[in-house]
Amino acid sequence: MICEFCGGETRKKKVKKQHWLRNRLYIVENVEAEVCQECGERYFHATTLDAIDRHLLKEHVVKQQLNVEVVDMA
């Protein structure tokens, strides 16, 4: 696939993805994505995103919990 931003070529790769679902932020590891070899832009197939939602909506193992700060730049 060709990157929409820089025209570079993408390759399949496993990545870490920030994912919001029902007002909760998750960090999901080992998610398949197409990653641009030039600029690093990541593309996720709709089926992959749906699979993440399904996984998070059922009971799942929590590997780690993090404390995250929310900061306003205004």
KAQUI-V395232 format. One record per run of one state. SS is the DSSP state (alpha for helix, beta for strand, coil for the rest). FROM is the first residue (numbers start at 0). LEN is the number of residues. If there is no record, write none. Layout:
SS,FROM,LEN + SS,FROM,LEN
//
This chain:
coil,0,1 + beta,1,1 + coil,2,6 + beta,8,13 + coil,21,2 + beta,23,13 + coil,36,5 + beta,41,2 + coil,43,2 + alpha,45,12 + coil,57,17
//
